[in-house]
Amino acid sequence: MRTIFGTLSAASLAFLLTSPVLAQGIAGVVAPDAKVELVQEGYVFTEGPVGAADGGLYFTDNRANKILRLDPAGNISTVHENTTNANGLVLTKEGDILSAEGVGKRTASVAAAAAKR
């Protein structure tokens, strides 16, 4: 079943892909004429992306209570579950992941060793 959040995310992505802003790029964020590619679908409400030094990307599926990792080869794996709606990810210099947990009303940490799985 598709949720309203999934529909809004798809609509937002469609707008972004057709936006003239993307063709011009966003300095320091998106290169001009960058190719946007759908890697995988089926998430409920993705949030909180943060880039890793190795070219990977951490992100959350907020409603599914997961922190995931897209590695440089394009593989996606679950890093942490039962996050009580984690989002707003940040990486420490040691490689730990910090997240803001909305339902848990706390800041949580995932150790670097777990984050690199």
C-alpha positions as CSV (number, residue, x, y, z in Angstrom):
1,M,0.0,0.0,0.0
2,R,1.4,3.4,-0.9
3,T,1.2,6.1,1.8
4,I,0.6,9.8,1.4
5,F,4.3,10.2,2.3
6,G,5.4,7.9,-0.5
7,T,3.2,9.8,-3.0
8,L,4.6,13.1,-1.9
9,S,8.1,11.8,-2.1
10,A,7.5,10.6,-5.6
11,A,5.9,13.9,-6.6
12,S,8.9,15.8,-5.1
13,L,11.3,13.6,-7.0
14,A,9.4,14.1,-10.3
15,F,9.5,17.9,-9.7
16,L,13.3,17.8,-9.0
17,L,14.0,15.7,-12.0
18,T,12.2,18.2,-14.3
19,S,13.3,21.3,-12.5
20,P,15.5,23.8,-14.4
21,V,17.4,24.3,-11.2
22,L,18.9,20.8,-11.4
23,A,20.1,21.5,-15.0
24,Q,22.0,24.6,-13.6
25,G,23.3,22.7,-10.6
26,I,23.4,23.8,-7.0
27,A,26.8,25.0,-6.0
28,G,28.6,22.6,-3.6
29,V,25.6,20.2,-3.8
30,V,24.7,19.1,-7.3
31,A,27.0,19.5,-10.4
32,P,25.5,21.2,-13.4
33,D,23.8,18.6,-15.6
34,A,24.3,15.9,-13.0
35,K,22.5,12.6,-13.9
36,V,19.9,11.7,-11.3
37,E,19.3,8.0,-11.0
38,L,16.7,6.0,-9.0
39,V,18.6,3.4,-7.1
40,Q,15.8,1.6,-5.3
41,E,12.2,2.2,-4.5
42,G,9.8,0.8,-1.8
43,Y,10.8,3.0,1.1
44,V,8.1,4.7,3.2
45,F,9.6,8.1,4.1
46,T,13.3,8.7,3.5
47,E,15.0,11.5,5.4
48,G,18.3,12.7,6.8
49,P,20.9,11.9,4.1
50,V,24.5,12.4,5.0
51,G,27.5,11.6,2.7
52,A,30.3,9.4,3.9
53,A,34.0,10.0,3.2
54,D,34.2,6.8,1.0
55,G,31.4,8.2,-1.3
56,G,28.6,6.2,0.3
57,L,25.4,7.8,1.7
58,Y,23.6,7.2,5.0
59,F,19.9,7.9,5.1
60,T,16.8,7.0,7.2
61,D,13.5,5.4,6.3
62,N,11.8,7.4,9.1
63,R,8.5,5.5,9.3
64,A,10.2,2.1,9.0
65,N,12.5,3.0,11.9
66,K,15.8,2.2,10.0
67,I,19.1,3.8,9.2
68,L,20.4,2.6,5.8
69,R,23.6,2.9,3.8
70,L,24.1,3.2,0.1
71,D,27.6,2.1,-0.6
72,P,29.7,3.4,-3.5
73,A,28.9,0.3,-5.6
74,G,25.1,1.0,-5.3
75,N,24.3,-1.6,-2.7
76,I,21.9,-0.7,0.1
77,S,22.1,-2.3,3.6
78,T,20.4,-1.7,6.9
79,V,22.8,-0.2,9.5
80,H,20.4,0.1,12.4
81,E,16.8,-0.7,13.2
82,N,14.2,0.3,15.8
83,T,15.3,4.0,15.6
84,T,12.0,5.5,16.8
85,N,11.8,7.8,13.7
86,A,15.4,8.8,13.3
87,N,16.3,11.5,10.9
88,G,18.8,14.4,10.8
89,L,21.9,12.3,10.5
90,V,25.4,13.5,11.1
91,L,28.7,11.7,11.1
92,T,31.3,12.4,13.8
93,K,35.0,12.5,12.9
94,E,35.3,9.0,14.4
95,G,32.7,7.8,11.9
96,D,29.8,7.3,14.5
97,I,26.3,8.2,13.2
98,L,24.3,10.6,15.3
99,S,20.6,10.9,14.8
100,A,17.6,12.8,16.1
101,E,14.9,10.4,17.1
102,G,11.5,12.1,16.9
103,V,9.3,9.6,18.7
104,G,12.1,8.7,21.2
105,K,12.7,12.4,21.8
106,R,16.5,11.8,22.1
107,T,19.7,11.9,20.2
108,A,21.1,8.5,19.5
109,S,24.5,7.2,18.3
110,V,25.5,4.2,16.2
111,A,29.1,3.2,16.6
112,A,31.4,3.5,13.6
113,A,32.0,-0.3,13.5
114,A,28.3,-1.0,13.1
115,A,27.9,1.8,10.6
116,K,30.4,0.2,8.2
117,R,28.6,-3.1,7.8
